[in-house]
Amino acid sequence: MTAVKDACRQAVLKEKPRLAEAMYFCELNTPIDSLSKMYGVVSRRRARVLKEGMHEGSALFTVHAYLHVSESFGFTDELRKETSGAASALLALSQFEAVFCDILTGDPFCVK
């Protein structure tokens, strides 16, 4: 049993393991007058905006972004509070991304 455990450990370490963080794909819809407040919430939550644009035939603005799952707790509540209920969010698990770290800490699993 220990031989198998050691072989598995060596195989994993040979491939340079990295920490990964889950990401949500986030679709936000808001009227134009609440857009700046919505962007404030998104920026505080370390979200990465992918695409933004207007809905044809309506006054809604749509923003697509990636949001870290760890930053998503309370996100919709904060979004509704800041925009007085005008904005809505749709979150769907999308992907995993490598966690970047400070190279000065000497972390052996740091992505360079």
C-alpha positions, 0 to 999 in steps of 0.5 A: 500500500505504501508503494502505491501511495508513494508512486501516486505522490511522485506522479502528482508532484512530477506534473507540477500541481497548482491550486485552482479556484472555481469561477462563476460565469455571471450575467448581470442585467441592470438599467442604465441609471444603476450601471455605476453602482453595479460596476462598484459591486462587481469591482469590489468582488474581484470580478473580470468583465468579459462583455457588456452591451445594451439589450435591443428594444429595452433600457437594460444593460447586460454585463458578462463577467467571471466571478470567483466563487469565494467572492460570490457569497452575499453578492446578489444581496449586495447588488440588489441593495446597492442598486435598490433592486434594479439589478439582477444576477445569474450565476453559473459554475463555469471553470477553474483558474489557477491561483496566483500567489506572491513569488516572494513568499516562496510558495512551491506551488506558485504559478509563475 
